[in-house]
Amino acid sequence: METIQNRNETGTIIHIDNKFFLNCQFTRCELIYTGGDFAWRNTSFVECKLTFDGPAGRTLNFLRAFNLLKEQVAGEAASPAATGTVH
């Protein structure tokens, strides 16, 4: 897993799969998750948008098909990517 340390970014695209974020702050960024491992410590996400793509997006669409997922969490996007917002 790649360590990303001491980053302070605004308005960028961040791929979170296979990353460990340490002492970072992301503001109004787009976080893209496709289903891989990730972790963070002492890291904040302020008004970031989540995009679930690939296998993660398909999993959300599957759960949505059975009404097992709150749209408030998962967002409104259609497949293949689902989106939501982190506050």
C-alpha atoms as a printed R data frame, in Angstrom:
   type eleno elety resid chain resno       x      y       z
1  ATOM     1    CA   MET     A     1   0.000  0.000   0.000
2  ATOM     2    CA   GLU     A     2   1.369  3.421  -0.956
3  ATOM     3    CA   THR     A     3   1.676  6.007   1.844
4  ATOM     4    CA   ILE     A     4   0.554  9.549   1.043
5  ATOM     5    CA   GLN     A     5   1.776 11.867   3.779
6  ATOM     6    CA   ASN     A     6   1.314 15.550   4.713
7  ATOM     7    CA   ARG     A     7  -0.783 16.477   1.654
8  ATOM     8    CA   ASN     A     8  -3.059 19.512   1.705
9  ATOM     9    CA   GLU     A     9  -5.015 19.649  -1.548
10 ATOM    10    CA   THR     A    10  -8.034 21.520  -2.826
11 ATOM    11    CA   GLY     A    11 -10.100 20.707  -5.889
12 ATOM    12    CA   THR     A    12  -8.085 17.729  -7.109
13 ATOM    13    CA   ILE     A    13  -8.972 14.156  -8.042
14 ATOM    14    CA   ILE     A    14  -7.721 11.594  -5.531
15 ATOM    15    CA   HIS     A    15  -7.696  7.844  -6.267
16 ATOM    16    CA   ILE     A    16  -7.948  6.218  -2.842
17 ATOM    17    CA   ASP     A    17  -7.455  2.544  -3.728
18 ATOM    18    CA   ASN     A    18  -4.297  0.964  -2.303
19 ATOM    19    CA   LYS     A    19  -3.343  4.150  -0.447
20 ATOM    20    CA   PHE     A    20  -2.683  4.978   3.202
21 ATOM    21    CA   PHE     A    21  -3.235  8.688   3.880
22 ATOM    22    CA   LEU     A    22  -1.347 10.106   6.857
23 ATOM    23    CA   ASN     A    23  -1.694 13.695   8.135
24 ATOM    24    CA   CYS     A    24  -3.539 14.925   5.031
25 ATOM    25    CA   GLN     A    25  -6.368 17.355   4.334
26 ATOM    26    CA   PHE     A    26  -8.473 17.253   1.189
27 ATOM    27    CA   THR     A    27 -10.961 20.040   0.490
28 ATOM    28    CA   ARG     A    28 -13.573 19.962  -2.291
29 ATOM    29    CA   CYS     A    29 -11.744 17.061  -3.945
30 ATOM    30    CA   GLU     A    30 -13.203 14.156  -5.877
31 ATOM    31    CA   LEU     A    31 -12.357 10.854  -4.213
32 ATOM    32    CA   ILE     A    32 -12.469  7.912  -6.604
33 ATOM    33    CA   TYR     A    33 -12.885  4.434  -5.130
34 ATOM    34    CA   THR     A    34 -12.976  1.237  -7.211
35 ATOM    35    CA   GLY     A    35 -12.968 -1.405  -4.473
36 ATOM    36    CA   GLY     A    36  -9.344 -1.741  -3.308
37 ATOM    37    CA   ASP     A    37  -7.879 -1.464   0.182
38 ATOM    38    CA   PHE     A    38  -7.383  1.959   1.741
39 ATOM    39    CA   ALA     A    39  -6.733  3.539   5.135
40 ATOM    40    CA   TRP     A    40  -6.138  6.925   6.706
41 ATOM    41    CA   ARG     A    41  -4.977  8.393   9.982
42 ATOM    42    CA   ASN     A    42  -5.197 12.022  11.049
43 ATOM    43    CA   THR     A    43  -6.692 12.897   7.657
44 ATOM    44    CA   SER     A    44  -9.739 15.032   6.895
45 ATOM    45    CA   PHE     A    45 -12.049 15.284   3.900
46 ATOM    46    CA   VAL     A    46 -13.976 18.561   3.678
47 ATOM    47    CA   GLU     A    47 -16.861 18.841   1.212
48 ATOM    48    CA   CYS     A    48 -15.385 16.096  -0.960
49 ATOM    49    CA   LYS     A    49 -17.325 14.215  -3.623
50 ATOM    50    CA   LEU     A    50 -17.169 10.417  -3.671
51 ATOM    51    CA   THR     A    51 -17.162  8.506  -6.928
52 ATOM    52    CA   PHE     A    52 -17.601  4.742  -6.773
53 ATOM    53    CA   ASP     A    53 -16.361  3.298 -10.050
54 ATOM    54    CA   GLY     A    54 -15.715 -0.183 -11.437
55 ATOM    55    CA   PRO     A    55 -16.535 -3.002  -8.990
56 ATOM    56    CA   ALA     A    56 -17.429 -0.537  -6.200
57 ATOM    57    CA   GLY     A    57 -19.908  1.267  -8.451
58 ATOM    58    CA   ARG     A    58 -21.456 -2.002  -9.579
59 ATOM    59    CA   THR     A    59 -21.833 -3.085  -5.937
60 ATOM    60    CA   LEU     A    60 -23.683  0.135  -5.096
61 ATOM    61    CA   ASN     A    61 -25.954 -0.305  -8.104
62 ATOM    62    CA   PHE     A    62 -26.701 -3.886  -6.997
63 ATOM    63    CA   LEU     A    63 -27.578 -2.734  -3.459
64 ATOM    64    CA   ARG     A    64 -29.664  0.114  -4.886
65 ATOM    65    CA   ALA     A    65 -31.640 -2.352  -7.047
66 ATOM    66    CA   PHE     A    66 -32.863 -4.044  -3.852
67 ATOM    67    CA   ASN     A    67 -33.450 -0.735  -2.001
68 ATOM    68    CA   LEU     A    68 -30.703 -1.649   0.475
69 ATOM    69    CA   LEU     A    69 -28.838  1.652   0.223
70 ATOM    70    CA   LYS     A    70 -29.880  5.123   1.280
71 ATOM    71    CA   GLU     A    71 -29.597  7.521  -1.654
72 ATOM    72    CA   GLN     A    72 -28.371 10.224   0.735
73 ATOM    73    CA   VAL     A    73 -25.198  8.181   1.199
74 ATOM    74    CA   ALA     A    74 -24.826  6.751  -2.279
75 ATOM    75    CA   GLY     A    75 -25.766  9.755  -4.409
76 ATOM    76    CA   GLU     A    76 -27.965  9.862  -7.479
77 ATOM    77    CA   ALA     A    77 -25.615  8.863 -10.315
78 ATOM    78    CA   ALA     A    78 -26.396  6.035 -12.684
79 ATOM    79    CA   SER     A    79 -24.037  3.199 -13.495
80 ATOM    80    CA   PRO     A    80 -21.217  2.539 -13.969
81 ATOM    81    CA   ALA     A    81 -20.137  5.113 -11.361
82 ATOM    82    CA   ALA     A    82 -22.131  6.120  -8.299
83 ATOM    83    CA   THR     A    83 -21.398  9.334  -6.434
84 ATOM    84    CA   GLY     A    84 -22.027 10.906  -3.048
85 ATOM    85    CA   THR     A    85 -20.659 13.723  -0.914
86 ATOM    86    CA   VAL     A    86 -18.509 13.602   2.222
87 ATOM    87    CA   HIS     A    87 -19.113 16.488   4.645
